[in-house]
Amino acid sequence: MSVLMVNETVDFNTLKELLNLSDGNLASHIKALEELKYIIVTKQFIGKKPNTTYGASKEGTKAFHAHLKSLENLIKGNR
């Protein structure tokens, strides 16, 4: 999610390289985020090649900020 928070959209291969994940591992994470409606998935063809891009949804952005706030409270000892 942090990659999607600083990029409007990111394609599968870029995410895989940035996060140093296997195809299967990344696909599992993407599936979980998609089920929670935290990401928007766009599938298209560029020429004859399939291209899938991902972006943070409003729900995902809200959840990410809540997660950061929770981490901040944990660090400060505020639970």
N, C-alpha and C positions, 0 to 999 in steps of 0.2 A: 504494500500500500504506500510505503514512503516514496517509492519511485513514481507511482502514479500521482502523488500529491504535488510533485514538482515538475511533472510533464503532463501536458494535456492528454496525449495518447502515447502509448508505447507498443511496439509490435512484439510478438512472441519471441523471436530470436534475440532481440535487444534485451528483453527481460531475462532470458536464459543466460546471456553473456554477463550482464550486470550482476546477477545474483549467483552466478556460478552453479546453476542447477541443471539436472538432467531434464530431458523432455518430459518424462513421466512424473518427476517430482514437481516440476512447474505446473504441469497440467492438473495435478491433484490440488495444488494451492489455488489455482485459478478456478477450478470447479467449486471449491468451498466458498471462495469470495463471490462467485456468481450466484450460488444458491442463497447467500445472504443478501443478494442484491447490492453488494458493495462496489461492484464494477459494471461497466457497460462494455459489452463485447460487440465489435463490428467486424464482420467477415466480408471480404471482397476479393476480387481478382485483380492483380496488376499484371497486365499482359495475360499470360496463361498460368501464372503462378498464384496460388491462394495466399492471401495476406490477412492475418487476424490482428486487430489492434484492441487495446484495452485502455479504459479510462476510468477514473473514479466517479462513482455516482454521487448524488447528494447524500444518500444514506451512508455511503462509504466514507465520504468526507466528514460527515458528522460523527460517525463511529471512530474514525481515526483521531479526530480532535479529542473526543472523550477518552480514548485510550491514552493519549499524551497527557491529558489532565490527571488521569489515574496514576500514571508513572510519576508525574511531578509530585503528587500528593504522597506517594509511597516514599520517594526520595526525601521529602520534607518530614516524613513521619506523621502525616496528617490522616492517613487511611481514609 
